Amino acid sequence: MTLEEKVDLMSGKMSFDEVRGAIKGKNKLHYNEFPYPAGGSYEKGVPQMLFCDGSRGVVCGTGKSTCFPVSLLRGATFNKRLEEQIGAAMSKEVLAYGGNLFAGVCINLPYHPGWGRSQETYSEDSFVLGEMGAAMVRGIQKQGVIACIKHFAFNQMENGRFQVNITCSKRTEREVFLAHFQKCIKEGAAAVMSSYNKYCGVMCGHHDYLLNQVLKKEWDFDGFIMSDFMWGIKDTIEAVNGGQTMEMPTTKYFGSKLIKAVEEGKVPECIIDDAVLRIMRTLLATKNKKKFDSTVIGCLHHRRLARQCAEEGITLIKNHDNILPINRAKTKKIVVFGRLADEDNLGDQGSSQVFPPYVVSPLKGILQNSSKTTEVIFYAGANVSHGKRLAESADAVVFIAGYDHHDEGEFVAQNTKDLYTSAVGGDRKKSLGLHLQEQEFIKEVGRVNKTSIVVLIGGSMIMLDDWKDSVSSILMAYYPGMEGGNALARILFGDVNPSGKLPFVIPEREMDLPVLDWNAKEVYYDYYHGYQKLDHDKRKPLVPFGFGLSYTEFKLDNMEVRLKDERLYAFCDVHNIGKRTGAEVIQMYVGFPEAQVERPLKALKGFERVLLRPKEKKRVMISCPVDEFAWYNETTCQFENEHTVCRVMLGNSSAEERLLKQSILL
């Protein structure tokens, strides 16, 4: 190939006006309505890269794609097998749209739950991110679609993502922020998207250390790297020499500028050859991909999968006096409060926005799944006196409260001249609790009816504050997707037994979380965040990580731990001692009380979801390679395992007092 032909393979084919206009809603077509092309050579038999975005479904098309629940809800299922099935379903829709590259694996770690795009990722915990991300990679690539993991790396601030410089210790870098990316690379992810932010003073899209040294050399990544869109690189020579292989989705710094840089000797042609080889071999490996026509897009099977996922992820946080499930036959009147009850609220409206054929809102779900003799009254207002009158006469009261795309999500400026005041989404800047009006309404009206249920909608942790004592039951529904209303109603009426587990911790006070300025230009990330920070600071959480109630009750006992062939095996018996069939998630945590270096009190290193009938008992095994327990030695620049006591803990949440414990010498 000529130099011009090679550079062309590294270049996006869209124009700036086409993409930027679509993002801002000024074009007839929405963002990524069709797969965005890049590279390709008809003469040489190299197919184009055809990019499709999304993390809750494929963003292409209008009124067609299946909108699954957001990734955070899918993380709450703790179901790797289900996530792999969802990855396969999404990739079939990618193929049906004519795409071959899917950026559906977002695995950035929410260092702080106020990050606006927390909804696009699975958990605050690196281990969960790695396991669920790897499952998604498997599902996507089994269908012959290239899985792109994003955003590499240290991308967990939305408002300041174009300006912020992140720093942290090398140990924090490797153990907390890069470990889950490495796991997805080991699983075979064929593409990586770099991030907008800087790390240690260098743009991540230009970052020789991250892209060349870590990703390509240390991790032996043989796929290609693409820039985050539009502003992911800002210099031709720095980007290419720094390891970037494809400018997306436009060509501004590559193309003729890159050809000139090579001709002037500022970029060695061998770097171009390496980039082209990575792109070509990935494309050719998927050239004979499976075929799917448009009938697979939004098909019944995928919609049922979306509902199943919502049913497994919606999390029951409180159920005083077992007021849930609602007895459908005996309930004559239900009052549904809250403007969000009747909204098609799928999450943020940035690059992951999906356009499904329909959306079942919470109100629609309750109406469709309640008894024909049940009267359902909806009130979206905020008049407390009127709310009390309605609640007093009802058999059950359901508050739908929380957030939508105005409150959180990808930061989308509507006016570039007024960037920070004319925008939707972004990080949660004021509070992590409900809007004050919602809090006051729930606090006052919830006391009137003993069967009062709050359903929280949102893309990350929501503080419960003092309104929690005014209601009997609390459910976290996240953004539950196009079938979310049906899934929620089926849980409320007891057709489905809730089994979701919180993929984050809920602290008693916001000050127990890391301190962060969302508009800062310099941010230092500490080693501890989330539940591990609360453990380290000796702060008891309000609701522990991994917590979720059921309509039945489980008992764990008879724990056993073994070490064999460099793997740790933990066993316990799980009994369903209640009266309903239900699923429980057994979680394995490890700690190192006698370690010579500081370690977390406990860190999740395994989980297994198990379904049990009433009175049924199963023996559950969770295994983990000993390599997972290694810590990063900044002196030797290597991961090392210490010959020390490992404290193994099994339970159905991270709550210290309820964990089974046993120690073993590593």
C-alpha positions as CSV (number, residue, x, y, z in Angstrom):
1,M,0.0,0.0,0.0
2,T,1.1,3.6,-0.6
3,L,1.6,5.9,2.3
4,E,-1.6,7.7,1.3
5,E,-3.6,4.4,1.3
6,K,-2.2,3.4,4.7
7,V,-3.0,6.8,6.3
8,D,-6.5,6.7,4.8
9,L,-7.2,3.5,6.8
10,M,-6.4,5.4,10.0
11,S,-9.0,8.1,9.3
12,G,-12.6,8.7,10.1
13,K,-14.8,9.6,7.1
14,M,-17.4,11.8,8.7
15,S,-17.3,15.6,8.6
16,F,-17.2,17.7,11.7
17,D,-20.5,19.5,10.9
18,E,-22.3,16.2,10.3
19,V,-21.3,14.8,13.7
20,R,-21.4,18.0,15.8
21,G,-24.7,19.0,14.3
22,A,-26.2,15.7,15.1
23,I,-24.9,15.8,18.7
24,K,-26.5,19.3,19.2
25,G,-29.7,18.2,17.5
26,K,-29.3,20.6,14.6
27,N,-29.3,18.0,11.8
28,K,-32.2,15.9,10.5
29,L,-30.4,12.7,11.6
30,H,-29.5,12.1,15.2
31,Y,-26.0,11.2,16.4
32,N,-24.8,7.9,14.9
33,E,-28.2,7.2,13.3
34,F,-26.2,5.1,10.8
35,P,-22.9,3.4,11.3
36,Y,-20.1,5.9,11.0
37,P,-17.4,4.8,8.5
38,A,-13.7,5.0,8.8
39,G,-10.8,3.7,6.7
40,G,-11.3,0.8,4.3
41,S,-9.9,0.2,0.9
42,Y,-12.1,-1.3,-1.8
43,E,-9.1,-1.8,-4.1
44,K,-7.1,-3.7,-1.5
45,G,-10.1,-5.7,-0.2
46,V,-10.1,-4.1,3.2
47,P,-13.6,-3.4,4.5
48,Q,-14.5,-0.1,6.2
49,M,-14.7,0.2,9.9
50,L,-18.4,0.9,10.6
51,F,-18.9,2.3,14.1
52,C,-21.9,1.9,16.3
53,D,-22.1,3.5,19.7
54,G,-24.0,2.6,22.8
55,S,-23.9,1.0,26.2
56,R,-27.6,0.2,26.7
57,G,-28.3,-0.7,23.1
58,V,-27.3,0.3,19.6
59,V,-27.9,4.0,19.0
60,C,-28.4,3.6,15.3
61,G,-31.9,3.9,13.7
62,T,-34.9,5.7,15.1
63,G,-37.7,3.8,16.8
64,K,-36.1,0.4,16.2
65,S,-33.3,-0.6,18.6
66,T,-33.8,-2.5,21.8
67,C,-33.1,-0.3,24.8
68,F,-31.7,-2.4,27.6
69,P,-31.3,-1.2,31.1
70,V,-28.3,1.0,31.7
71,S,-25.0,-0.8,32.6
72,L,-25.3,0.1,36.3
73,L,-28.5,-1.9,36.6
74,R,-26.9,-4.7,34.7
75,G,-24.1,-4.6,37.2
76,A,-26.7,-4.9,39.9
77,T,-27.7,-8.3,38.5
78,F,-24.3,-9.7,39.2
79,N,-25.1,-12.1,36.4
80,K,-22.2,-12.6,34.0
81,R,-24.1,-15.1,31.8
82,L,-27.0,-12.7,31.3
83,E,-24.6,-9.9,30.4
84,E,-23.0,-12.1,27.8
85,Q,-26.4,-12.8,26.3
86,I,-27.1,-9.1,26.2
87,G,-23.8,-8.4,24.5
88,A,-24.7,-11.0,21.8
89,A,-28.1,-9.4,21.3
90,M,-26.6,-5.9,20.9
91,S,-24.1,-7.2,18.4
92,K,-26.7,-8.9,16.3
93,E,-28.5,-5.5,16.1
94,V,-25.1,-3.9,15.1
95,L,-24.8,-6.4,12.3
96,A,-28.4,-5.8,11.2
97,Y,-27.6,-2.1,10.9
98,G,-24.5,-2.9,8.8
99,G,-22.0,-2.1,11.5
100,N,-18.9,-4.1,12.5
101,L,-17.6,-2.2,15.5
102,F,-19.5,-1.6,18.7
103,A,-18.3,0.8,21.5
104,G,-20.7,-0.8,24.0
105,V,-18.2,-1.7,26.7
106,C,-17.8,1.3,29.1
107,I,-15.8,0.2,32.1
108,N,-14.7,3.5,33.7
109,L,-14.7,3.4,37.4
110,P,-16.9,5.9,39.2
111,Y,-14.5,7.3,41.8
112,H,-17.3,9.4,43.1
113,P,-21.0,8.5,42.5
114,G,-21.8,12.1,41.4
115,W,-20.1,11.4,38.1
116,G,-22.8,12.0,35.4
117,R,-22.0,9.0,33.4
118,S,-21.9,6.4,36.2
119,Q,-25.0,4.9,34.6
120,E,-22.9,3.8,31.6
121,T,-20.6,1.6,33.7
122,Y,-21.3,-1.4,36.0
123,S,-20.1,-0.6,39.5
124,E,-17.9,1.3,41.8
125,D,-15.8,-1.9,42.2
126,S,-13.0,-2.7,39.9
127,F,-13.5,-6.5,40.1
128,V,-17.2,-6.2,39.1
129,L,-16.2,-3.9,36.2
130,G,-13.7,-6.4,34.9
131,E,-16.0,-9.4,35.2
132,M,-19.0,-7.8,33.7
133,G,-17.0,-6.0,31.0
134,A,-15.3,-9.2,30.0
135,A,-18.7,-10.9,29.7
136,M,-19.9,-8.1,27.4
137,V,-16.8,-8.5,25.3
138,R,-17.4,-12.2,24.9
139,G,-21.0,-11.7,23.9
140,I,-20.2,-9.1,21.3
141,Q,-17.3,-10.8,19.7
142,K,-18.8,-14.2,19.5
143,Q,-21.1,-12.7,16.8
144,G,-18.2,-11.4,14.8
145,V,-18.4,-7.8,15.9
146,I,-15.4,-5.9,17.2
147,A,-15.8,-4.9,20.8
148,C,-14.4,-1.5,21.8
149,I,-13.7,-0.9,25.5
150,K,-13.8,2.7,26.7
151,H,-12.6,5.2,27.8
152,F,-8.9,4.5,28.4
153,A,-8.2,5.8,31.0
154,F,-9.0,7.8,34.2
155,N,-12.3,9.1,32.7
156,Q,-14.7,9.6,35.6
157,M,-15.4,13.3,35.5
158,E,-17.9,14.7,32.9
159,N,-18.0,18.5,33.3
160,G,-14.2,18.9,33.3
161,R,-13.3,16.0,31.0
162,F,-11.7,18.2,28.3
163,Q,-9.5,20.1,30.7
164,V,-8.8,17.9,33.8
165,N,-5.4,16.4,34.5
166,I,-5.5,13.3,36.7
167,T,-2.7,12.1,38.9
168,C,-2.5,9.2,41.4
169,S,0.1,6.8,42.8
170,K,1.4,4.0,40.6
171,R,-0.3,1.5,42.9
172,T,-3.6,3.2,42.7
173,E,-3.2,3.4,38.9
174,R,-2.6,-0.3,38.5
175,E,-4.8,-1.8,41.2
176,V,-7.8,0.6,41.1
177,F,-8.1,2.2,37.6
178,L,-6.4,-0.1,35.1
179,A,-7.1,-3.6,36.4
180,H,-10.5,-4.0,34.8
181,F,-9.2,-2.8,31.5
182,Q,-6.5,-5.4,31.6
183,K,-9.1,-8.1,32.3
184,C,-11.1,-7.1,29.2
185,I,-7.9,-7.1,27.1
186,K,-7.1,-10.6,28.3
187,E,-10.7,-11.6,27.3
188,G,-9.8,-10.6,23.7
189,A,-11.3,-7.1,23.3
190,A,-10.2,-6.0,19.8
191,A,-10.4,-2.2,20.1
192,V,-9.9,0.5,22.7
193,M,-11.1,4.1,22.8
194,S,-8.8,6.5,24.5
195,S,-10.3,9.3,26.7
196,Y,-10.4,13.1,26.5
197,N,-8.7,13.9,29.9
198,K,-5.0,14.1,30.7
199,Y,-3.1,11.8,32.9
200,C,0.1,13.0,34.5
201,G,0.0,16.0,32.2
202,V,-0.4,14.2,28.9
203,M,-3.6,13.8,26.9
204,C,-4.7,10.1,27.1
205,G,-5.1,10.1,23.3
206,H,-1.4,11.0,23.0
207,H,-0.2,8.9,25.9
208,D,2.9,6.9,25.1
209,Y,3.0,5.3,28.6
210,L,-0.7,4.2,28.5
211,L,-1.0,3.3,24.9
212,N,2.4,2.1,23.9
213,Q,4.0,0.9,27.1
214,V,1.1,-0.5,29.1
215,L,-1.5,-1.4,26.5
216,K,0.6,-2.7,23.6
217,K,3.8,-3.9,25.3
218,E,2.9,-5.0,28.8
219,W,-0.6,-6.3,28.1
220,D,0.3,-7.6,24.6
221,F,-2.8,-5.9,23.1
222,D,-2.8,-6.7,19.4
223,G,-5.9,-4.7,18.4
224,F,-6.3,-1.0,17.5
225,I,-6.9,2.2,19.4
226,M,-9.3,4.9,18.4
227,S,-9.6,8.5,19.6
228,D,-12.6,9.6,21.6
229,F,-14.7,11.6,19.2
230,M,-13.9,15.0,17.8
231,W,-11.5,16.3,20.5
232,G,-9.8,13.1,21.5
233,I,-6.5,14.1,19.9
234,K,-5.1,17.6,19.4
235,D,-1.7,17.1,17.7
236,T,-0.7,14.9,14.8
237,I,2.8,14.0,15.8
238,E,2.1,13.5,19.5
239,A,-1.0,11.4,18.9
240,V,0.6,9.0,16.4
241,N,4.0,8.6,18.1
242,G,2.1,8.3,21.4
243,G,0.3,5.2,20.2
244,Q,-3.0,6.4,18.6
245,T,-4.0,4.3,15.6
246,M,-7.2,5.8,14.3
247,E,-8.7,9.3,14.4
248,M,-12.5,9.1,14.8
249,P,-15.0,10.0,13.5
250,T,-13.5,12.8,11.4
251,T,-10.1,13.5,9.9
252,K,-8.5,16.7,11.3
253,Y,-5.0,15.7,12.5
254,F,-4.4,12.6,10.5
255,G,-4.9,12.5,6.7
256,S,-2.7,15.0,4.8
257,K,-1.2,16.3,8.0
258,L,0.0,12.8,9.0
259,I,1.3,12.2,5.5
260,K,3.3,15.4,5.7
261,A,4.7,14.4,9.2
262,V,5.9,11.1,7.8
263,E,7.5,12.7,4.8
264,E,9.3,15.2,7.0
265,G,10.7,12.4,9.2
266,K,8.7,13.5,12.3
267,V,6.7,10.2,12.4
268,P,8.6,7.0,11.4
269,E,6.7,5.0,8.7
270,C,7.1,1.9,10.8
271,I,4.6,3.4,13.3
272,I,2.1,3.8,10.4
273,D,2.7,0.2,9.4
274,D,2.0,-1.0,12.9
275,A,-1.2,1.0,13.1
276,V,-2.4,-0.3,9.7
277,L,-1.5,-3.9,10.6
278,R,-3.6,-3.6,13.8
279,I,-6.6,-2.2,11.9
280,M,-6.4,-4.6,8.9
281,R,-5.9,-7.8,10.8
282,T,-8.9,-6.9,13.1
283,L,-11.1,-6.1,10.2
284,L,-10.1,-9.1,8.2
285,A,-10.6,-11.4,11.2
286,T,-14.3,-10.3,11.2
287,K,-14.8,-10.0,7.5
288,N,-16.9,-13.2,7.2
289,K,-19.1,-12.2,10.1
290,K,-22.6,-13.6,10.6
291,K,-25.5,-12.1,8.8
292,F,-28.7,-10.7,10.5
293,D,-31.4,-8.7,8.8
294,S,-33.5,-5.9,10.2
295,T,-36.0,-8.3,11.8
296,V,-33.6,-8.9,14.7
297,I,-33.6,-5.2,15.6
298,G,-35.9,-4.8,18.6
299,C,-37.2,-8.3,18.2
300,L,-39.4,-10.0,20.8
301,H,-36.5,-12.1,22.2
302,H,-34.4,-9.0,22.8
303,R,-37.3,-7.1,24.4
304,R,-37.8,-10.1,26.8
305,L,-34.1,-10.1,27.6
306,A,-34.3,-6.4,28.4
307,R,-37.2,-7.1,30.8
308,Q,-35.5,-10.1,32.4
309,C,-32.4,-7.9,33.0
310,A,-34.5,-5.2,34.6
311,E,-36.3,-7.8,36.8
312,E,-32.9,-9.2,38.0
313,G,-31.3,-5.8,38.6
314,I,-34.0,-3.7,40.3
315,T,-32.9,-3.7,44.0
316,L,-35.1,-3.9,47.1
317,I,-33.4,-1.7,49.8
318,K,-36.1,-1.6,52.4
319,N,-39.3,-3.6,53.0
320,H,-40.6,-2.8,56.5
321,D,-43.2,-5.4,57.7
322,N,-43.0,-7.1,54.4
323,I,-45.5,-4.7,52.8
324,L,-44.2,-5.7,49.4
325,P,-45.3,-7.5,47.3
326,I,-48.7,-5.7,46.9
327,N,-51.6,-8.1,47.0
328,R,-53.1,-7.6,43.5
329,A,-56.4,-9.2,44.3
330,K,-57.1,-7.2,47.5
331,T,-55.9,-3.8,46.2
332,K,-58.7,-1.6,45.1
333,K,-56.9,1.7,44.8
334,I,-53.2,2.6,44.1
335,V,-52.0,6.2,44.0
336,V,-48.8,6.9,41.9
337,F,-47.0,10.1,42.6
338,G,-44.2,11.9,40.8
339,R,-43.6,13.5,37.4
340,L,-41.1,10.7,36.5
341,A,-43.8,8.1,36.7
342,D,-45.1,8.9,33.3
343,E,-41.8,9.9,31.6
344,D,-40.0,7.7,29.0
345,N,-36.9,8.0,31.2
346,L,-34.2,5.8,29.7
347,G,-31.2,7.7,31.0
348,D,-28.9,10.3,29.6
349,Q,-29.3,11.7,26.1
350,G,-25.7,11.8,25.0
351,S,-23.7,9.4,22.9
352,S,-25.4,6.3,24.5
353,Q,-29.0,7.4,23.8
354,V,-31.1,4.6,22.2
355,F,-34.3,5.2,20.2
356,P,-36.6,2.2,20.9
357,P,-40.0,1.5,19.3
358,Y,-41.7,2.1,22.7
359,V,-41.0,2.7,26.4
360,V,-43.0,1.2,29.2
361,S,-43.0,3.9,31.9
362,P,-43.5,3.0,35.6
363,L,-47.1,4.3,35.4
364,K,-47.8,2.3,32.2
365,G,-46.3,-0.8,33.9
366,I,-48.5,-0.5,37.0
367,L,-51.6,0.1,34.8
368,Q,-50.9,-2.8,32.6
369,N,-50.1,-5.2,35.4
370,S,-52.6,-4.3,38.1
371,S,-56.0,-6.0,38.5
372,K,-58.8,-4.8,36.2
373,T,-60.8,-3.9,39.3
374,T,-58.0,-1.7,40.7
375,E,-58.2,2.0,40.4
376,V,-54.9,3.7,39.6
377,I,-54.7,7.4,40.3
378,F,-51.7,9.4,39.0
379,Y,-50.7,12.8,40.5
380,A,-47.6,14.6,39.2
381,G,-48.0,17.7,41.3
382,A,-46.3,18.8,44.5
383,N,-49.2,20.0,46.6
384,V,-48.7,18.2,49.9
385,S,-52.3,18.6,51.2
386,H,-53.7,17.1,48.0
387,G,-51.2,14.4,48.1
388,K,-52.2,13.4,51.7
389,R,-55.9,13.3,50.8
390,L,-55.1,10.9,47.9
391,A,-52.8,8.8,50.0
392,E,-55.3,8.4,52.9
393,S,-57.9,6.7,50.7
394,A,-55.4,4.4,48.9
395,D,-54.5,0.8,49.5
396,A,-51.0,1.4,48.3
397,V,-49.0,4.5,47.5
398,V,-46.0,4.5,45.0
399,F,-43.7,7.4,44.7
400,I,-41.5,7.6,41.6
401,A,-38.6,9.9,42.3
402,G,-35.1,10.7,41.2
403,Y,-33.4,11.9,38.0
404,D,-33.5,12.2,34.3
405,H,-31.2,13.4,31.5
406,H,-31.4,17.0,32.7
407,D,-29.9,16.0,36.1
408,E,-27.0,13.7,35.0
409,G,-25.4,12.1,32.0
410,E,-23.1,13.0,29.2
411,F,-22.4,16.8,29.3
412,V,-24.0,18.1,26.1
413,A,-23.6,21.8,25.5
414,Q,-26.3,23.4,23.4
415,N,-24.4,26.6,22.9
416,T,-20.6,26.5,22.6
417,K,-20.4,30.3,23.5
418,D,-22.1,29.5,26.8
419,L,-20.7,26.1,27.5
420,Y,-21.4,25.6,31.2
421,T,-24.9,27.2,31.5
422,S,-26.5,26.0,28.3
423,A,-26.2,22.3,28.7
424,V,-27.9,19.1,29.8
425,G,-26.5,16.3,31.8
426,G,-23.1,16.5,33.4
427,D,-22.0,15.6,36.9
428,R,-24.4,15.9,39.9
429,K,-23.1,19.2,41.3
430,K,-25.4,20.1,44.1
431,S,-26.4,17.0,46.0
432,L,-26.5,13.2,45.7
433,G,-30.0,13.2,47.3
434,L,-33.4,13.6,45.8
435,H,-34.6,17.1,44.8
436,L,-35.7,19.0,47.9
437,Q,-39.3,19.2,46.7
438,E,-39.4,15.4,46.2
439,Q,-37.9,14.9,49.7
440,E,-40.4,17.1,51.4
441,F,-43.4,15.6,49.5
442,I,-42.3,12.0,50.3
443,K,-41.6,12.8,54.0
444,E,-45.1,14.3,54.5
445,V,-47.2,12.2,52.3
446,G,-45.5,8.9,53.0
447,R,-46.5,8.9,56.6
448,V,-50.2,8.9,55.7
449,N,-50.2,5.4,54.3
450,K,-48.5,2.4,55.8
451,T,-48.2,0.8,52.3
452,S,-45.9,3.5,50.9
453,I,-43.2,2.6,48.4
454,V,-40.5,4.8,46.9
455,V,-39.0,3.8,43.6
456,L,-35.8,5.6,42.9
457,I,-34.8,6.4,39.3
458,G,-31.2,7.3,38.6
459,G,-27.9,6.4,37.2
460,S,-25.9,6.1,40.4
461,M,-26.1,6.1,44.2
462,I,-28.9,8.3,45.6
463,M,-28.7,9.4,49.3
464,L,-31.7,8.3,51.3
465,D,-31.7,11.2,53.8
466,D,-34.4,11.5,56.4
467,W,-37.4,10.8,54.1
468,K,-36.5,7.1,54.3
469,D,-38.2,6.8,57.7
470,S,-41.5,8.0,56.3
471,V,-42.0,5.1,53.9
472,S,-42.3,1.3,54.3
473,S,-40.4,0.2,51.2
474,I,-37.6,1.5,48.9
475,L,-36.7,0.1,45.5
476,M,-33.7,1.2,43.4
477,A,-34.8,1.0,39.7
478,Y,-31.8,2.8,38.1
479,Y,-32.8,3.5,34.5
480,P,-34.5,0.2,33.7
481,G,-34.8,0.4,29.9
482,M,-37.7,0.1,27.5
483,E,-39.4,-2.7,29.5
484,G,-38.6,-1.2,32.8
485,G,-42.2,-0.3,33.8
486,N,-43.3,-3.9,33.3
487,A,-40.4,-5.2,35.2
488,L,-41.0,-2.8,38.1
489,A,-44.7,-3.6,38.2
490,R,-44.1,-7.4,38.2
491,I,-41.8,-6.9,41.2
492,L,-44.4,-4.6,43.0
493,F,-47.1,-7.2,42.5
494,G,-45.0,-10.2,43.4
495,D,-44.9,-11.9,39.9
496,V,-41.1,-11.5,40.2
497,N,-39.0,-11.9,43.4
498,P,-36.4,-9.0,43.5
499,S,-32.8,-10.2,43.4
500,G,-30.7,-7.1,42.5
501,K,-27.7,-6.1,44.6
502,L,-26.4,-2.6,45.0
503,P,-23.2,-2.2,42.9
504,F,-22.3,0.7,45.1
505,V,-22.3,1.6,48.8
506,I,-24.8,4.2,50.3
507,P,-23.0,6.1,53.0
508,E,-24.8,7.8,55.9
509,R,-23.1,11.1,55.0
510,E,-21.9,12.5,51.7
511,M,-18.7,13.7,53.4
512,D,-17.7,10.0,53.8
513,L,-17.1,10.0,50.0
514,P,-14.0,11.4,48.2
515,V,-14.0,15.2,47.9
516,L,-14.1,16.3,44.3
517,D,-14.5,19.5,42.4
518,W,-16.2,18.7,39.1
519,N,-14.8,21.7,37.3
520,A,-11.2,21.3,38.6
521,K,-8.2,21.3,36.2
522,E,-6.1,19.2,38.6
523,V,-7.4,16.2,40.5
524,Y,-5.5,13.6,42.6
525,Y,-7.2,10.2,43.0
526,D,-6.7,8.4,46.3
527,Y,-6.3,4.7,46.7
528,Y,-9.6,4.3,48.5
529,H,-13.1,5.1,47.3
530,G,-16.6,3.5,47.8
531,Y,-17.1,0.8,50.3
532,Q,-13.3,0.3,50.8
533,K,-13.0,3.9,51.8
534,L,-15.7,3.6,54.4
535,D,-14.0,0.5,55.7
536,H,-10.6,2.3,55.8
537,D,-12.1,5.3,57.6
538,K,-14.1,3.1,60.0
539,R,-17.4,4.5,58.8
540,K,-20.4,2.2,58.9
541,P,-22.5,2.5,55.7
542,L,-26.2,3.2,55.7
543,V,-26.6,0.5,53.1
544,P,-23.6,-1.8,52.4
545,F,-22.2,-2.6,49.0
546,G,-23.8,-5.7,47.4
547,F,-27.0,-5.4,49.5
548,G,-30.4,-6.3,48.2
549,L,-33.5,-7.8,49.9
550,S,-35.8,-10.5,48.6
551,Y,-39.3,-11.7,49.2
552,T,-37.8,-14.8,50.7
553,E,-35.0,-15.4,53.1
554,F,-31.6,-17.1,52.7
555,K,-29.3,-18.6,55.2
556,L,-25.6,-19.2,54.6
557,D,-23.5,-21.7,56.6
558,N,-20.9,-24.6,56.4
559,M,-18.1,-22.5,54.9
560,E,-15.0,-24.1,53.6
561,V,-11.8,-22.7,52.0
562,R,-9.2,-24.5,49.9
563,L,-6.1,-23.6,48.0
564,K,-5.2,-25.7,45.0
565,D,-3.1,-25.1,41.8
566,E,-2.8,-21.4,42.5
567,R,-6.5,-20.9,42.9
568,L,-8.6,-20.2,46.0
569,Y,-11.8,-22.1,46.4
570,A,-14.5,-21.0,48.8
571,F,-17.6,-23.1,49.5
572,C,-20.8,-22.6,51.5
573,D,-24.3,-24.0,51.7
574,V,-27.1,-21.6,50.8
575,H,-30.6,-22.4,52.1
576,N,-33.8,-20.8,51.0
577,I,-35.6,-20.8,54.3
578,G,-38.6,-18.7,53.1
579,K,-41.7,-19.5,51.2
580,R,-40.9,-18.2,47.7
581,T,-38.5,-19.2,44.9
582,G,-35.7,-16.6,44.8
583,A,-32.2,-15.8,43.6
584,E,-29.3,-14.9,45.9
585,V,-25.9,-13.5,45.0
586,I,-23.1,-15.0,47.1
587,Q,-20.1,-12.7,47.3
588,M,-16.6,-13.5,48.2
589,Y,-14.4,-10.8,49.8
590,V,-10.8,-11.2,50.9
591,G,-8.6,-9.3,53.3
592,F,-5.0,-9.5,54.5
593,P,-4.9,-8.6,58.2
594,E,-1.2,-9.5,58.6
595,A,0.1,-8.0,55.4
596,Q,3.3,-6.0,55.4
597,V,1.8,-3.4,53.1
598,E,-1.5,-1.6,53.5
599,R,-4.4,-3.5,52.0
600,P,-8.2,-2.9,52.0
601,L,-10.1,-4.4,54.9
602,K,-12.0,-6.4,52.3
603,A,-12.1,-6.5,48.5
604,L,-14.6,-8.4,46.4
605,K,-12.9,-11.2,44.5
606,G,-15.8,-13.4,43.4
607,F,-19.5,-13.7,43.1
608,E,-22.1,-16.4,42.1
609,R,-25.8,-16.0,41.5
610,V,-27.9,-19.0,42.6
611,L,-31.6,-19.7,42.2
612,L,-33.4,-21.8,44.9
613,R,-36.9,-23.1,45.5
614,P,-38.5,-22.8,48.9
615,K,-36.6,-25.0,51.4
616,E,-34.0,-25.9,48.8
617,K,-30.3,-26.0,49.7
618,K,-27.3,-25.8,47.3
619,R,-23.6,-26.0,47.8
620,V,-22.0,-22.9,46.1
621,M,-18.4,-22.7,45.0
622,I,-16.6,-19.5,44.2
623,S,-13.0,-19.7,42.9
624,C,-10.5,-17.1,42.1
625,P,-6.8,-17.2,40.8
626,V,-4.3,-16.2,43.5
627,D,-3.0,-13.7,41.0
628,E,-6.1,-11.6,41.8
629,F,-4.8,-11.0,45.3
630,A,-1.5,-9.4,44.2
631,W,-0.6,-5.9,45.1
632,Y,1.5,-3.5,42.9
633,N,5.0,-2.9,44.2
634,E,6.0,0.6,43.1
635,T,9.7,-0.2,43.7
636,T,9.9,-3.3,41.5
637,C,7.1,-2.1,39.2
638,Q,5.5,-5.5,39.4
639,F,2.5,-7.2,40.9
640,E,3.5,-9.3,43.9
641,N,1.8,-11.8,46.2
642,E,2.8,-11.9,49.8
643,H,3.1,-15.1,51.8
644,T,0.6,-14.2,54.4
645,V,-2.8,-14.9,56.0
646,C,-5.8,-14.4,53.7
647,R,-9.0,-13.7,55.4
648,V,-11.8,-15.1,53.2
649,M,-15.4,-13.9,53.7
650,L,-18.6,-15.1,52.2
651,G,-22.0,-13.3,52.4
652,N,-24.9,-11.7,50.5
653,S,-23.4,-8.2,51.0
654,S,-20.3,-6.5,52.3
655,A,-21.8,-6.0,55.7
656,E,-19.1,-7.1,58.1
657,E,-21.3,-8.5,60.8
658,R,-23.1,-10.9,58.5
659,L,-20.1,-12.4,56.7
660,L,-18.9,-15.9,57.2
661,K,-15.2,-15.8,57.8
662,Q,-12.3,-18.3,57.5
663,S,-8.5,-17.7,57.1
664,I,-6.0,-19.6,55.0
665,L,-2.2,-19.1,54.5
666,L,-1.3,-18.1,50.9
